[in-house]
Amino acid sequence: MTAPPPASPASIRLDSLDIIRGVAVLGILLLNIVGFAMPGAAYENPRTYGGWHGADLLAWAVNFVLFDGKMRGLFSFLFGASMLLVIERAEAGGRDPARVHYARMGWLLVFGLAHLWLVWDGDILAHYGLVGMIAYPLRRLPTERLIVLGLLLAVAATAMFALVPLQVWTVQQAGAAAAEVQAHARQLQSFNDTFGTPSPQAIAQELAQYRAGYADILRARFAENATMPFAMLFFFGPETLAYMLLGMAAFRSGLLTGAWPRHRYRVWLVRCWSVALPAYGALAGWLIVTGFALLPVAVASLALSAPLRLLMIVGWICLLQLAARSGGRLTVRLAAAGRMAFTNYLLTSLICTTIFYGYGLGWFGQLSRWQLYPIVVGVWAVILLWSKPCLDHFRFGPFEWLWRSLVGRNLQPMRRTASV
């Protein structure tokens, strides 16, 4: 009896990708929970709402240094790597890779818009669908060019982010003419409503909006976010595309697949985090000392965080590769959560909006910042407890199955067949 030929890389599900994706889908809730539970400006500025002293300040600081933007970056890296896997599988199976890819991105855009408009306005799926369409023609670049282009896009994104604090500084300078003063005051209030300290009236309006019924929330969401994915594409697109391209390079180089020797992961972890962690700590200290004033928040959260974020993301990948234990009980459950990341991401939104919005428990604006994290742990427990048993019986999570079926234009087999 002859042994079967070795499987090609395109036919193998790489556990390391699933584990990192599982950590990312759990970790992103550490930040998104604020978006579910509090007025929008509280996401960037703890002084806005929810407390900024004691345990609340500690919760903000830990997230700012370790998780804010880093989990989203991990997702973007993994999205780029997964794009290559899907394209390789399509080519190996004799299918048109462009048709498969653009069908996947098109349906992801549809899912994202439905999520954005019907469930939660913090959606990232529509953005990924749009950026993924742009990324496809660049996949054939050599690894070195992917890295160079990714870094150039990251620099361009940093320059774009730096324009925001420059605008803040400009409008804080009072003009001489009355019309100019009024225009600056309106712009300044807009910045404060976004990541500063909104007026009490603006806070009260947002609290009332999300404590209302579904129809009222839906009406406001359409009015405010109808074209949001396209605005995001302009402002965040270069950074997201950079991370997707770097994710492709990280996949090919072995960084994401666990192919590096352990000492190399340790070296890169030390290199990245020995720079990024102290720098993030210094930024956090500066924001605390300045009392989270508008201009420092804009500088630290946008302009100065952007180049450090990339170092933190690579460090996170290295740390997870070193920490993951093959066959470990937590590792297996994290991998299952990662394989069902699409479903678990949407499930998180359904759970949290039900907890916080007026058509559910109505807890919006009721808890301080640190009090949100027992809820996070509870949602984590649900994801870790249900993902593995689901995949023990089914080949995909429910939304993964629906996505595959729509892309393939036929219903995919869902149940696992018993091995003989």
N, C-alpha and C positions, 0 to 999 in steps of 0.2 A: 504493500500500500504506500503510495507516494505521499509525501507531505504537501500540503497546499502551498502555493506561492505566497511569499510575504505580502502583507497588505501594504498598499501605497499610503503615503502620508495623508493624501486627500480622503482616504476611506476610514481613517482612524479618528475617533473622538479623543481629543487630547485632554486628559484629566486636569492638567495644570491650568488650562484655559477655563475649565468649568469651575475650579476651586477659586481662582481669582475673580471670576465673574460672580460667584456666590458671595464672596466678601464684598464686592462692589454693590450688589443689589441690597445687601443688608446695610452697608455703610452709608449709602446715599440717603437712607431714611433719617440718619442723624441730622442731616441738614434740612431735608424736605419736611420733616415734622414741624419745623417752625413755619414753613409756608402753608402747611395745612391748618395750623392752630392759631396763628397770630396775623395782625396786619402786615402787609407786604414788606414795608421798610424794616421790620424787625429782623428779617433774614440777614441783612448786612449790618444792622446797627442795633445792639441790644438795648441801647438807651430808648429806642422807640417804644418798646413795649415788652412786658414779661419779666422785667427786673434786670439790673446790671450791677448787683453787688452780691457778695457772698457766694452761695452755691450757684446762683444764676450766672454770675460772672465767670466762675470756674467752668461751668458747662459751655459757655461761649468760647472761652479761651482754649479749651481742649479741642473743640471742633474747629476753631479758626486755625490752630497750628497743625493739627493732624489730618483733618478730614475735609474741610471746606474746599471744594473744587477738585480735591484729589480723587474722590470716589467717582465723580463725573468724568475726570480724566482717565481713570482706569477703564470705565465703561467705553470711552471713545477709543482707547488703545485696543480693547478687546473687539470692538465693533470692526475696526480695520482688519484685525487678524481673522475674524470670522468671515469677513468678505472674501478674503483669499481662500479660505477653506471651502466655502460654498462654490466659488468660481472653479476651483480645482476639481471638486466633485462633479460639477456640471460638465466640465471638459472630459473628465475620465469616463463619464456615463454617456458621452456622445451627444449631449444636449448643447444648445446654443447658450454660452455663458452670459452674453449680453442680455438675451431675453429673460433668462432666469434672474439675473441681477436686477434689472430694471423693473421686472414684475415684483420682486421682493421689496424694493425701495418704494415702488408705487403703492403697494398695499400697506407698507409700514407708514407711509404718509397718511393714508386713509385712516388707519388705526389711530395714529397720533392726533389727527384733527378731531376724530370722534372723542378721544380721551380729553383733549383740550376743551372742546366745546360742551361736552356732556357730563364730564366728571370733574376735572381739575385743571386749572389754568397754569400749572407748573410743568406741563408736558414737555418731554424731551424727544419723543419718538418722531414727531413730524420733522423736527430739526435734523435728526439723524437720517431720515429718509431723503431729505433734500441734499444734505451734504454728501451722503452716500452716492447719489447720482453723479455728483461732481467728481468724486474720488475714483470712480471706475476706470476712466482712461489712464490714470496714473499708476495703475497696479503693476504694469510691466517695467517700470523703472528699476534699474539695479538698486540693491539695498543701500549702497552709499548715497545714491541720488535721492532716494526716498528720505534718508536722514537729513541731507542738506536742504531739500525742499521743505521738509517738515520744520526744521529749525528756522528757516527764513520766514515761513508763515507764522511761526510762533513769535518771531521778532516783530513782524508786521502787526500781529494781534496786540502785542504789548504797546506798540506805538499808538494803535487805535484806542486802546483802553486809557492811555495817558492823556488823550484829548479830553476826557471827562473831567478829571481834576483841574485841567487847564481852564475849561469852561466854568467850573465852579469858582475858581479864583477870579476869573474875569467878571462874573456877575456879582461877586462880593464887593467889587470896587464900584462905589456909587458914581453914577454919571452926573454931569452938571445939569443937563436939560431935564425938565420934569418928565417928558415922555420916555427918556432913557432910564430914568430912575424907576418908573413904573414897569417898564419892560424887564429890567433886571430883577425887580422884586417878584414878578411873575415867574421868571426862570428859576430864581432861587427857591421859591416855594415848590416848584416842580421837582427840583433836586432833593429838597427836604422830604417831599412825599415819597421819593424813591428810595433813598438810603440815608436820610437824615432824621430829623425829628418832625414829623408831620404836625399840622395844627390839630388841636383837640377836636375841631369840627370834622377834619378828614378822618381821624381815628374813629370817631363816633359813627360816621357814615359807613366805614368799612365794617365795623362791628355789627351794625344793624343789617348790612347787606348779607353777611354770611350767617347770621342768626335767623334769617328769613327762610321761607319755604323754597322748594326746588325751582318753581317757576320764576321767582324773583331772582334767584342766583343765576339761573340759566339766561335770563334776559340781560342781566348786567354783564355776564361773561361774554355773550355775543357782542354787546356794545363795546366792550373794552379790548377784546382779544381776537376779533375776527381775522385780522391779518398778522397776528403776532409771529407766526413761524417765518414769515418773509422779512420782518424786521430783525428777528434773531439771526437769520442767515447773513445779513449785512454786518451785524455787530459781532456775533460770536462765531460766524462761519469760518473765518481764517484759523482761529484757534482749534475748533473742532476738526477741521480738515487736517491741520498739522498733527493732531493727536492720532487721527486715523492712519495717516501715512507713517507716522512713527510706530504705530501698532503693527502695521504690515512689516516694517523693518525689524521690529522686535520679534515677530513671529519667525521671519526667515533666519534671523541671526541666532535663534535658540533661546533668547532671553525669556520669552513668554511660554515656551514649550518645556522648560526645565532641562534643556540640553546642556546648559553651562555646567562646569564643575563647581562644586559648592564654594570653594575658596574665591572664585570669581564673583559669585553673588555677594559674598561677604565684603569683598573689596569695593564693589560698586555701591553697596548699601552704605558703607562708611563714607565713601567719597560724596555721595549725594546728600545724605542726611547730616553730615558734619558741617555742611554749608547751609542747607535749607532750614534745619531745625533752629539753630541759633538766630538766623535771620527772621524767621517767622516769630520766634519768641520776642525779638526786639520790636517787631511791628506791633505785636499784641501789647507789649508794655507801653509803646508810644501812644496807642489808641486809648489805653486806660488812663494814662497821665493827662491826655488832652480832653478827657471826658467824652470821647467819641464825637468830637466836633465834626461838622460836615466835611471840610476839606481834608483832614487827616483820614477819615474813613474812605473818601474817594481815592486818595493817594495809595493807602495801604491795601485796600481790598481789590482795587483794580490795577493800578499801574505797577506797584512794587510786588504784588503777589504773583503776577503772571509768569515772570521768568523763574521764580522759585518753585512754582507749582509743578513744572516739568521735572525738576530734581526730586521733589517729593513723590511723584508718581513712579518714577524709575526705582526709587528707594522702596516704595511699597511693594512693587513687583518682586524685587530681590528678597525682601523680608518674607513675603508669602511663600516664595519658592524654598527658602530655608526652613520655614516653620511647618510647612505641610508634611504630614507623615502619611505615607502610602498605606491605605487600608484603615487608617484611624477612624474612629467612630464619628468625630466631628468633621474630619476631612471628607468622609463619604457624604455626610449630610450637606456640607457646603457645596460639594460638587453637584449634588442633586438640585440644590437651590439655584446653582448657576446654570444648569441645563434647562431649568424652567424660569430663567430670569425674566423673559417677556411676560409670562403669566404672573409671576410674583410681583413684578413692578406694577402691573395693573391691579392686582389684588390689593397691594398696599394702598393704592389710591382709593379703592372702593371701601376698604376698612376705615381709613383715616378720615375721609370725607363724611362717612356715616357717623363717626365719633364726634367730629367737630362742627359739622354744618347744621343749620337749623332744621333740616328735614330728618336728621338723626338725633343724636343726643344733645346737640346744640352747645358743645363745650368751647366753641370758638372764642378766644380771648379770655377764657375762664382760668387757665392754669399759668403759673410762672414758668420760666424757661426750664429750670431743672426738673420740674414736675412732669414735663413731657417725656422724659426718658424712661420711666417705668412702662409707658405705653409703647415706646420703641422696642423695649425688651420683649414685651408681650407679642408684638407683631413678628419680631424675629423668631420667637418660639413657634408661632403658627407656621411660618415659612419652613423652618428646619424640621418640624414634626411632620408636615404633610407632604413635602416634596419627594422624599425618598419612597414612602409607601405608594405614592401616585405613580412614580416611575418604575416601581416593582411590578405594577400591573399594566401600565400603559407605556407606549413608546415615547410619547410626548406629553407636555403639559397641554391643557385645553386650548390656550391661545396659540401656542406653537403649532398644534395640530391644525387649527383653523387657518393660520398664516400659510403653512405648507400646502394645505388643500387648495386655497385660493390661488397661490402661485402656480401649482401644478395643474389647476383646472379640473381636479377630480379629488374625491374624498380619499385621504391617505388612510392606510390601516392604522388603527389606534391601539387595539389591544395587543399585548405581547402574546406570541404563540408559545405554548409549552414545549420545551426542548425534549427530544426523544432520546 
